[in-house]
Amino acid sequence: MKVIIDRDGCIGCGVCADICPQVFQIADDGLSEVIAEPDGHEDAVKEAESSCPVEVIHAD
């Protein structure tokens, strides 16, 4: 699975990092970033993708 965040549209709400801290974190600039491959956390990544209020997480 490849995970991409459109950081231009990210609002830094932190929902993704709350749901799956193994893959997402809030960077120093206040926006979400991918920090690891989702190996073993695919379900949580999909939950983060569907929970993102601005729909900037894309996981395929």
PDB file as gemmi writes it, atoms N, CA and C in Angstrom:
CRYST1    1.000    1.000    1.000  90.00  90.00  90.00 P 1                      
ATOM      1  N   MET A   1       0.845  -1.182   0.000  1.00  0.00           N  
ATOM      2  CA  MET A   1       0.000   0.000   0.000  1.00  0.00           C  
ATOM      3  C   MET A   1       0.888   1.242   0.000  1.00  0.00           C  
ATOM      4  N   LYS A   2       0.538   2.182  -0.856  1.00  0.00           N  
ATOM      5  CA  LYS A   2       1.240   3.461  -0.900  1.00  0.00           C  
ATOM      6  C   LYS A   2       0.334   4.516  -0.275  1.00  0.00           C  
ATOM      7  N   VAL A   3       0.922   5.331   0.609  1.00  0.00           N  
ATOM      8  CA  VAL A   3       0.163   6.356   1.315  1.00  0.00           C  
ATOM      9  C   VAL A   3       0.729   7.722   0.953  1.00  0.00           C  
ATOM     10  N   ILE A   4      -0.158   8.612   0.527  1.00  0.00           N  
ATOM     11  CA  ILE A   4       0.233   9.973   0.138  1.00  0.00           C  
ATOM     12  C   ILE A   4      -0.673  10.956   0.862  1.00  0.00           C  
ATOM     13  N   ILE A   5      -0.092  12.053   1.318  1.00  0.00           N  
ATOM     14  CA  ILE A   5      -0.872  13.154   1.890  1.00  0.00           C  
ATOM     15  C   ILE A   5      -0.662  14.376   1.015  1.00  0.00           C  
ATOM     16  N   ASP A   6      -1.757  14.979   0.581  1.00  0.00           N  
ATOM     17  CA  ASP A   6      -1.701  16.250  -0.138  1.00  0.00           C  
ATOM     18  C   ASP A   6      -1.553  17.346   0.910  1.00  0.00           C  
ATOM     19  N   ARG A   7      -0.316  17.659   1.246  1.00  0.00           N  
ATOM     20  CA  ARG A   7      -0.036  18.588   2.335  1.00  0.00           C  
ATOM     21  C   ARG A   7      -0.529  19.998   2.030  1.00  0.00           C  
ATOM     22  N   ASP A   8      -0.739  20.338   0.754  1.00  0.00           N  
ATOM     23  CA  ASP A   8      -1.269  21.665   0.408  1.00  0.00           C  
ATOM     24  C   ASP A   8      -2.682  21.852   0.957  1.00  0.00           C  
ATOM     25  N   GLY A   9      -3.418  20.759   1.096  1.00  0.00           N  
ATOM     26  CA  GLY A   9      -4.773  20.846   1.588  1.00  0.00           C  
ATOM     27  C   GLY A   9      -4.927  20.452   3.048  1.00  0.00           C  
ATOM     28  N   CYS A  10      -3.856  19.967   3.657  1.00  0.00           N  
ATOM     29  CA  CYS A  10      -3.898  19.507   5.051  1.00  0.00           C  
ATOM     30  C   CYS A  10      -4.141  20.684   5.989  1.00  0.00           C  
ATOM     31  N   ILE A  11      -4.995  20.450   6.999  1.00  0.00           N  
ATOM     32  CA  ILE A  11      -5.267  21.486   7.999  1.00  0.00           C  
ATOM     33  C   ILE A  11      -4.619  21.161   9.344  1.00  0.00           C  
ATOM     34  N   GLY A  12      -3.922  20.027   9.419  1.00  0.00           N  
ATOM     35  CA  GLY A  12      -3.205  19.667  10.637  1.00  0.00           C  
ATOM     36  C   GLY A  12      -4.090  19.318  11.809  1.00  0.00           C  
ATOM     37  N   CYS A  13      -5.247  18.739  11.553  1.00  0.00           N  
ATOM     38  CA  CYS A  13      -6.172  18.425  12.646  1.00  0.00           C  
ATOM     39  C   CYS A  13      -5.659  17.291  13.533  1.00  0.00           C  
ATOM     40  N   GLY A  14      -4.836  16.408  12.977  1.00  0.00           N  
ATOM     41  CA  GLY A  14      -4.226  15.340  13.756  1.00  0.00           C  
ATOM     42  C   GLY A  14      -5.013  14.057  13.860  1.00  0.00           C  
ATOM     43  N   VAL A  15      -6.152  13.964  13.191  1.00  0.00           N  
ATOM     44  CA  VAL A  15      -6.963  12.755  13.261  1.00  0.00           C  
ATOM     45  C   VAL A  15      -6.174  11.546  12.766  1.00  0.00           C  
ATOM     46  N   CYS A  16      -5.444  11.702  11.692  1.00  0.00           N  
ATOM     47  CA  CYS A  16      -4.690  10.574  11.136  1.00  0.00           C  
ATOM     48  C   CYS A  16      -3.638  10.071  12.128  1.00  0.00           C  
ATOM     49  N   ALA A  17      -2.940  10.987  12.769  1.00  0.00           N  
ATOM     50  CA  ALA A  17      -1.916  10.610  13.748  1.00  0.00           C  
ATOM     51  C   ALA A  17      -2.545   9.979  14.987  1.00  0.00           C  
ATOM     52  N   ASP A  18      -3.735  10.406  15.359  1.00  0.00           N  
ATOM     53  CA  ASP A  18      -4.436   9.793  16.486  1.00  0.00           C  
ATOM     54  C   ASP A  18      -4.857   8.368  16.156  1.00  0.00           C  
ATOM     55  N   ILE A  19      -5.325   8.152  14.933  1.00  0.00           N  
ATOM     56  CA  ILE A  19      -5.802   6.839  14.512  1.00  0.00           C  
ATOM     57  C   ILE A  19      -4.648   5.882  14.251  1.00  0.00           C  
ATOM     58  N   CYS A  20      -3.592   6.362  13.617  1.00  0.00           N  
ATOM     59  CA  CYS A  20      -2.489   5.485  13.217  1.00  0.00           C  
ATOM     60  C   CYS A  20      -1.132   6.175  13.402  1.00  0.00           C  
ATOM     61  N   PRO A  21      -0.676   6.308  14.644  1.00  0.00           N  
ATOM     62  CA  PRO A  21       0.600   6.988  14.898  1.00  0.00           C  
ATOM     63  C   PRO A  21       1.812   6.234  14.374  1.00  0.00           C  
ATOM     64  N   GLN A  22       1.621   4.968  13.991  1.00  0.00           N  
ATOM     65  CA  GLN A  22       2.716   4.195  13.417  1.00  0.00           C  
ATOM     66  C   GLN A  22       3.072   4.679  12.014  1.00  0.00           C  
ATOM     67  N   VAL A  23       2.128   5.356  11.343  1.00  0.00           N  
ATOM     68  CA  VAL A  23       2.311   5.775   9.952  1.00  0.00           C  
ATOM     69  C   VAL A  23       2.285   7.297   9.796  1.00  0.00           C  
ATOM     70  N   PHE A  24       1.512   7.986  10.638  1.00  0.00           N  
ATOM     71  CA  PHE A  24       1.343   9.437  10.494  1.00  0.00           C  
ATOM     72  C   PHE A  24       1.842  10.176  11.737  1.00  0.00           C  
ATOM     73  N   GLN A  25       2.314  11.384  11.519  1.00  0.00           N  
ATOM     74  CA  GLN A  25       2.606  12.289  12.624  1.00  0.00           C  
ATOM     75  C   GLN A  25       2.386  13.719  12.153  1.00  0.00           C  
ATOM     76  N   ILE A  26       2.262  14.613  13.120  1.00  0.00           N  
ATOM     77  CA  ILE A  26       2.178  16.028  12.806  1.00  0.00           C  
ATOM     78  C   ILE A  26       3.613  16.565  12.807  1.00  0.00           C  
ATOM     79  N   ALA A  27       4.022  17.111  11.687  1.00  0.00           N  
ATOM     80  CA  ALA A  27       5.390  17.609  11.510  1.00  0.00           C  
ATOM     81  C   ALA A  27       5.567  18.954  12.208  1.00  0.00           C  
ATOM     82  N   ASP A  28       6.786  19.423  12.239  1.00  0.00           N  
ATOM     83  CA  ASP A  28       7.105  20.701  12.879  1.00  0.00           C  
ATOM     84  C   ASP A  28       6.335  21.870  12.272  1.00  0.00           C  
ATOM     85  N   ASP A  29       5.938  21.744  11.003  1.00  0.00           N  
ATOM     86  CA  ASP A  29       5.185  22.829  10.365  1.00  0.00           C  
ATOM     87  C   ASP A  29       3.682  22.761  10.661  1.00  0.00           C  
ATOM     88  N   GLY A  30       3.276  21.798  11.485  1.00  0.00           N  
ATOM     89  CA  GLY A  30       1.878  21.687  11.886  1.00  0.00           C  
ATOM     90  C   GLY A  30       1.008  20.865  10.961  1.00  0.00           C  
ATOM     91  N   LEU A  31       1.588  20.300   9.920  1.00  0.00           N  
ATOM     92  CA  LEU A  31       0.831  19.499   8.962  1.00  0.00           C  
ATOM     93  C   LEU A  31       1.191  18.028   9.110  1.00  0.00           C  
ATOM     94  N   SER A  32       0.296  17.177   8.673  1.00  0.00           N  
ATOM     95  CA  SER A  32       0.518  15.742   8.754  1.00  0.00           C  
ATOM     96  C   SER A  32       1.567  15.295   7.747  1.00  0.00           C  
ATOM     97  N   GLU A  33       2.291  14.230   8.127  1.00  0.00           N  
ATOM     98  CA  GLU A  33       3.243  13.623   7.219  1.00  0.00           C  
ATOM     99  C   GLU A  33       3.261  12.122   7.437  1.00  0.00           C  
ATOM    100  N   VAL A  34       3.650  11.399   6.394  1.00  0.00           N  
ATOM    101  CA  VAL A  34       3.809   9.949   6.470  1.00  0.00           C  
ATOM    102  C   VAL A  34       5.212   9.676   6.989  1.00  0.00           C  
ATOM    103  N   ILE A  35       5.311   8.856   8.040  1.00  0.00           N  
ATOM    104  CA  ILE A  35       6.616   8.586   8.636  1.00  0.00           C  
ATOM    105  C   ILE A  35       7.085   7.153   8.455  1.00  0.00           C  
ATOM    106  N   ALA A  36       6.203   6.274   7.976  1.00  0.00           N  
ATOM    107  CA  ALA A  36       6.579   4.867   7.820  1.00  0.00           C  
ATOM    108  C   ALA A  36       5.652   4.181   6.825  1.00  0.00           C  
ATOM    109  N   GLU A  37       6.119   3.057   6.317  1.00  0.00           N  
ATOM    110  CA  GLU A  37       5.277   2.221   5.471  1.00  0.00           C  
ATOM    111  C   GLU A  37       4.155   1.645   6.337  1.00  0.00           C  
ATOM    112  N   PRO A  38       2.984   1.422   5.763  1.00  0.00           N  
ATOM    113  CA  PRO A  38       1.852   0.962   6.563  1.00  0.00           C  
ATOM    114  C   PRO A  38       1.830  -0.536   6.855  1.00  0.00           C  
ATOM    115  N   ASP A  39       2.914  -1.232   6.623  1.00  0.00           N  
ATOM    116  CA  ASP A  39       2.950  -2.686   6.802  1.00  0.00           C  
ATOM    117  C   ASP A  39       2.333  -3.116   8.134  1.00  0.00           C  
ATOM    118  N   GLY A  40       1.251  -3.861   8.047  1.00  0.00           N  
ATOM    119  CA  GLY A  40       0.555  -4.342   9.225  1.00  0.00           C  
ATOM    120  C   GLY A  40      -0.453  -3.367   9.797  1.00  0.00           C  
ATOM    121  N   HIS A  41      -0.531  -2.180   9.238  1.00  0.00           N  
ATOM    122  CA  HIS A  41      -1.451  -1.159   9.743  1.00  0.00           C  
ATOM    123  C   HIS A  41      -2.399  -0.657   8.657  1.00  0.00           C  
ATOM    124  N   GLU A  42      -2.610  -1.476   7.643  1.00  0.00           N  
ATOM    125  CA  GLU A  42      -3.427  -1.055   6.507  1.00  0.00           C  
ATOM    126  C   GLU A  42      -4.852  -0.667   6.900  1.00  0.00           C  
ATOM    127  N   ASP A  43      -5.450  -1.408   7.818  1.00  0.00           N  
ATOM    128  CA  ASP A  43      -6.820  -1.088   8.230  1.00  0.00           C  
ATOM    129  C   ASP A  43      -6.874   0.279   8.913  1.00  0.00           C  
ATOM    130  N   ALA A  44      -5.892   0.575   9.755  1.00  0.00           N  
ATOM    131  CA  ALA A  44      -5.853   1.868  10.434  1.00  0.00           C  
ATOM    132  C   ALA A  44      -5.596   2.998   9.440  1.00  0.00           C  
ATOM    133  N   VAL A  45      -4.766   2.745   8.436  1.00  0.00           N  
ATOM    134  CA  VAL A  45      -4.511   3.758   7.402  1.00  0.00           C  
ATOM    135  C   VAL A  45      -5.792   4.044   6.631  1.00  0.00           C  
ATOM    136  N   LYS A  46      -6.536   3.010   6.292  1.00  0.00           N  
ATOM    137  CA  LYS A  46      -7.810   3.206   5.594  1.00  0.00           C  
ATOM    138  C   LYS A  46      -8.808   3.969   6.465  1.00  0.00           C  
ATOM    139  N   GLU A  47      -8.806   3.701   7.767  1.00  0.00           N  
ATOM    140  CA  GLU A  47      -9.678   4.437   8.688  1.00  0.00           C  
ATOM    141  C   GLU A  47      -9.264   5.911   8.733  1.00  0.00           C  
ATOM    142  N   ALA A  48      -7.961   6.161   8.773  1.00  0.00           N  
ATOM    143  CA  ALA A  48      -7.472   7.548   8.768  1.00  0.00           C  
ATOM    144  C   ALA A  48      -7.862   8.248   7.475  1.00  0.00           C  
ATOM    145  N   GLU A  49      -7.742   7.530   6.362  1.00  0.00           N  
ATOM    146  CA  GLU A  49      -8.106   8.101   5.063  1.00  0.00           C  
ATOM    147  C   GLU A  49      -9.578   8.508   5.052  1.00  0.00           C  
ATOM    148  N   SER A  50     -10.444   7.645   5.541  1.00  0.00           N  
ATOM    149  CA  SER A  50     -11.883   7.951   5.505  1.00  0.00           C  
ATOM    150  C   SER A  50     -12.280   8.970   6.581  1.00  0.00           C  
ATOM    151  N   SER A  51     -11.454   9.140   7.608  1.00  0.00           N  
ATOM    152  CA  SER A  51     -11.758  10.080   8.689  1.00  0.00           C  
ATOM    153  C   SER A  51     -11.221  11.481   8.455  1.00  0.00           C  
ATOM    154  N   CYS A  52     -10.347  11.638   7.480  1.00  0.00           N  
ATOM    155  CA  CYS A  52      -9.736  12.945   7.217  1.00  0.00           C  
ATOM    156  C   CYS A  52     -10.820  13.939   6.788  1.00  0.00           C  
ATOM    157  N   PRO A  53     -10.986  15.037   7.538  1.00  0.00           N  
ATOM    158  CA  PRO A  53     -12.071  15.977   7.216  1.00  0.00           C  
ATOM    159  C   PRO A  53     -11.877  16.737   5.908  1.00  0.00           C  
ATOM    160  N   VAL A  54     -10.649  16.806   5.413  1.00  0.00           N  
ATOM    161  CA  VAL A  54     -10.398  17.520   4.153  1.00  0.00           C  
ATOM    162  C   VAL A  54      -9.979  16.565   3.026  1.00  0.00           C  
ATOM    163  N   GLU A  55     -10.057  15.252   3.281  1.00  0.00           N  
ATOM    164  CA  GLU A  55      -9.839  14.220   2.277  1.00  0.00           C  
ATOM    165  C   GLU A  55      -8.514  14.347   1.539  1.00  0.00           C  
ATOM    166  N   VAL A  56      -7.420  14.563   2.279  1.00  0.00           N  
ATOM    167  CA  VAL A  56      -6.109  14.717   1.640  1.00  0.00           C  
ATOM    168  C   VAL A  56      -5.237  13.475   1.770  1.00  0.00           C  
ATOM    169  N   ILE A  57      -5.722  12.429   2.436  1.00  0.00           N  
ATOM    170  CA  ILE A  57      -4.972  11.180   2.545  1.00  0.00           C  
ATOM    171  C   ILE A  57      -5.439  10.250   1.447  1.00  0.00           C  
ATOM    172  N   HIS A  58      -4.474   9.692   0.727  1.00  0.00           N  
ATOM    173  CA  HIS A  58      -4.778   8.749  -0.365  1.00  0.00           C  
ATOM    174  C   HIS A  58      -3.960   7.492  -0.142  1.00  0.00           C  
ATOM    175  N   ALA A  59      -4.652   6.378   0.029  1.00  0.00           N  
ATOM    176  CA  ALA A  59      -3.987   5.096   0.266  1.00  0.00           C  
ATOM    177  C   ALA A  59      -4.469   4.085  -0.751  1.00  0.00           C  
ATOM    178  N   ASP A  60      -3.529   3.556  -1.514  1.00  0.00           N  
ATOM    179  CA  ASP A  60      -3.855   2.539  -2.536  1.00  0.00           C  
ATOM    180  C   ASP A  60      -2.987   1.317  -2.341  1.00  0.00           C  
TER     181      ASP A  60                                                      
END                                                                             
